Amino acid sequence: MRSKAILALRLSSVKVRKSLESVLAPDNEGAPRGLRLSTTGKGSAMEFRAESDSPASVLSTILALLRDIALFQEVWLLSQGEGGRVQRG
């Protein structure tokens, strides 16, 4: 059974998207055998696609991405000083 998950993000700016891409890129090289992971970005939007024969592999990959994104968000906000805040949509 082939499984696929898509994680779509709308970031606050192109600058934030490019920073997130640069932070995540090294971790997303050399994926395990059978797992395909791709990232696309345009403007402030970003999309991750994970595909594998194993649903567990797809799910764990997306969960790991979400953890990395949450950590990036915290570090980004801390680096912005007092003006940094989470934008809820």
GUMI-727215 format. One record per residue: x, z, y of N, C-alpha, C in turn; residue in three letters; residue number from 1. Coordinates in steps of 0.2 Angstrom, whole numbers. Example, Ala and Ser with C-alpha at 12.3 -4.5 7.8 and 13.67 -1.06 7.14 Angstrom:
BEGIN
   nc1   nc3   nc2  cac1  cac3  cac2   cc1   cc3   cc2  aa   i
    66    39   -28    62    39   -22    66    39   -16 ALA   1
    64    35   -11    68    36    -5    64    39     0 SER   2
***
This chain:
BEGIN
   nc1   nc3   nc2  cac1  cac3  cac2   cc1   cc3   cc2  aa   i
     4     0    -6     0     0     0     5     0     6 MET   1
     3    -5    11     7    -5    17     4    -1    22 ARG   2
     7     3    26     4     7    31     8     6    38 SER   3
     3     6    43     6     5    50     3    10    55 LYS   4
     7    12    59     4    16    65     7    13    71 ALA   5
     3    14    76     5    12    83     4    17    88 ILE   6
     9    19    92     9    24    97    10    21   103 LEU   7
     4    21   107     5    18   114     5    23   119 ALA   8
    10    22   124    11    27   130    10    24   136 LEU   9
     7    28   141     7    25   148    11    31   152 ARG  10
    17    29   154    21    33   158    20    33   165 LEU  11
    23    37   169    21    38   176    25    32   180 SER  12
    30    29   177    33    24   181    38    20   176 SER  13
    40    14   179    45    10   175    51    14   174 VAL  14
    53    18   179    60    22   179    59    26   173 LYS  15
    54    30   172    53    35   167    53    31   160 VAL  16
    49    25   160    49    21   153    56    19   151 ARG  17
    60    17   156    67    14   155    72    20   153 LYS  18
    71    26   156    74    32   154    73    34   147 SER  19
    66    34   145    64    36   138    67    31   133 LEU  20
    66    25   135    69    20   130    77    21   129 GLU  21
    80    22   134    88    24   133    89    30   129 SER  22
    85    35   130    86    41   126    84    40   119 VAL  23
    79    36   117    76    36   110    80    30   106 LEU  24
    83    25   110    86    20   106    91    22   101 ALA  25
    96    26   103   101    28    97    98    31    91 PRO  26
    93    35    92    89    38    86    86    33    82 ASP  27
    84    27    84    79    23    81    83    17    78 ASN  28
    90    18    77    94    13    74    95    15    67 GLU  29
    96    10    62    97    12    55    91    16    52 GLY  30
    85    13    52    79    16    49    80    16    42 ALA  31
    77    21    38    77    21    31    75    14    28 PRO  32
    77    13    22    75     7    19    67     7    18 ARG  33
    64     1    20    57     0    19    53     2    25 GLY  34
    57     5    30    53     7    36    55     2    42 LEU  35
    50    -1    45    51    -5    51    49    -1    57 ARG  36
    53    -1    62    51     2    68    53    -2    74 LEU  37
    48    -3    78    49    -8    84    46    -4    90 SER  38
    50    -6    96    48    -3   102    47    -9   107 THR  39
    42    -9   111    41   -14   116    39   -10   123 THR  40
    41   -13   128    39    -9   134    38   -15   140 GLY  41
    33   -13   144    32   -18   150    29   -13   155 LYS  42
    31   -14   161    29    -9   167    30    -2   165 GLY  43
    25     2   165    25     9   164    22    10   157 SER  44
    21     5   153    18     5   146    23     5   141 ALA  45
    23     8   136    27     8   130    23     8   123 MET  46
    26     5   118    22     5   112    27     5   106 GLU  47
    26    10   102    30    10    96    26     8    90 PHE  48
    29     4    85    25     2    79    30     4    73 ARG  49
    27     8    68    30    10    62    26     7    56 ALA  50
    30     4    52    27     1    46    31     2    40 GLU  51
    28     4    34    31     6    28    26     5    22 SER  52
    29     5    16    25     6    10    23    13     9 ASP  53
    26    17    13    24    25    12    20    27    18 SER  54
    14    29    17    10    32    23    14    39    25 PRO  55
    17    42    21    20    48    23    26    47    27 ALA  56
    30    41    26    36    39    30    33    37    37 SER  57
    28    33    37    25    31    44    23    37    48 VAL  58
    19    42    45    17    48    48    23    52    51 LEU  59
    28    53    47    33    58    49    37    54    54 SER  60
    38    48    54    41    44    59    38    45    66 THR  61
    31    44    66    27    45    72    28    52    75 ILE  62
    27    57    70    28    64    72    35    65    75 LEU  63
    40    63    72    47    64    75    47    61    82 ALA  64
    44    55    83    44    52    90    40    56    95 LEU  65
    35    59    93    31    63    97    35    69    99 LEU  66
    39    72    94    43    78    96    48    76   101 ARG  67
    51    70   100    57    68   104    54    66   111 ASP  68
    48    63   112    45    62   118    43    68   122 ILE  69
    41    73   118    39    80   121    45    83   124 ALA  70
    51    83   120    57    85   123    59    82   129 LEU  71
    59    75   129    61    71   134    57    73   141 PHE  72
    50    74   140    46    76   145    48    82   148 GLN  73
    50    87   144    52    94   147    58    93   151 GLU  74
    63    89   148    70    89   151    69    85   158 VAL  75
    65    79   157    63    75   163    60    80   169 TRP  76
    55    84   167    52    88   172    57    93   175 LEU  77
    61    96   171    66   101   174    71    97   178 LEU  78
    73    91   177    78    87   181    75    85   188 SER  79
    68    85   188    65    83   194    64    89   199 GLN  80
    66    95   197    65   101   202    58   103   203 GLY  81
    56   106   209    50   108   210    44   103   210 GLU  82
    46    97   212    41    91   212    39    89   205 GLY  83
    43    91   200    41    88   193    35    91   191 GLY  84
    30    87   188    24    90   185    22    85   180 ARG  85
    18    88   175    15    84   170     9    81   173 VAL  86
     8    74   172     2    71   174    -3    70   168 GLN  87
    -8    73   168   -13    73   163   -18    67   164 ARG  88
   -20    63   159   -24    57   161   -30    58   158 GLY  89
***
